[in-house]
Amino acid sequence: MDYKEKVEWLGRYQASVSCQHMLEEKSSAAQRRRAGDGLQAACPAQRPNADRLPRAVERIEEAQKRLEQLEAAWKRARKLCAAS
């Protein structure tokens, strides 16, 4: 490896590490949100609300979209690592 190749490899490595940190933070935030949702669900202090089911479906769909985005980002990060 010459100097230019090393610099390029280090750039890719740094980008993948940054991506990894970002994804870990997003994952941690999602886990914290899920933990908070669990606490609220365990203590129902409200009367029944007709909008709860549609909102629950929306949250599930949003979570699925976020999961797809995270999976795509992990694939890109793995490709960067494999390419180096």
N, C-alpha and C positions, 0 to 999 in steps of 0.2 A: 504494500500500500504506500503510495506516495503521499505527500503532504495534502494535496488537494482532495484526494479520496478520504483521508482521515478527517479533514474538516467537514466534508459532506456527511460522512458517517456520524460524526459527533453532532452535527445539526439534526439529522434524522433521530438520533438517540435522544437528544434534548427535547425534540418535539414529541416523541412518544412518551417520555417521562412526564412532560407537562400535560399531555392528554390523559395519562394514567391518573395523575393527581386530580385533574378536573373531574374525571369519572368517579374516582373514589369519593370526592366531596359530594357529587350529585347523589351517589348511592347512600352515603351517610345521611344526607338531608332527607332522602326518600324514606329511609328507615326511621328517622326521627318523626317524620310526619305520620308514618304508619303507627308508630307507638302512641302518638298523641290521639290518633283516630280510635285506637283500641281503648284508650282510657275513656273517651267520650261515649263510646258504644257500651261500655260496661256500666255506665251510670246514666241511664236515660231519665232525665229530669223534665223532659218536655212532653207535651201531649202529642199524639200521633199527627203526622204531617203528610199530606197527600203528595208533596213534592219530594219526599225522601227517596222513593224508588227511582224516579228519573235522574235525580242527582247522583245516586249511587251508580247507575249505569254510566253516566258521564264520567265519574271518577275512574271507573274501571277502564273505559275507553281511553282516557287520558293516560292512565298508568300503562296500558298496552302500547300506546304510541311512544311513551318515554322509554319503555323497555326495548322497543324496536330501534330507537335512536341509539340507546346505549349499546345494544348488540352490534349495530353497524359501526359505531365508534371503536368498539373492542376489535372488530374484524380489521379495521383500518390500522389500528395500533399493532396488531399481531403481524399484519403484512409488512409494516415498517420494520418491525423487529426481525422478521424472517428475511427481509431484503438486505439487511445489514450483515 
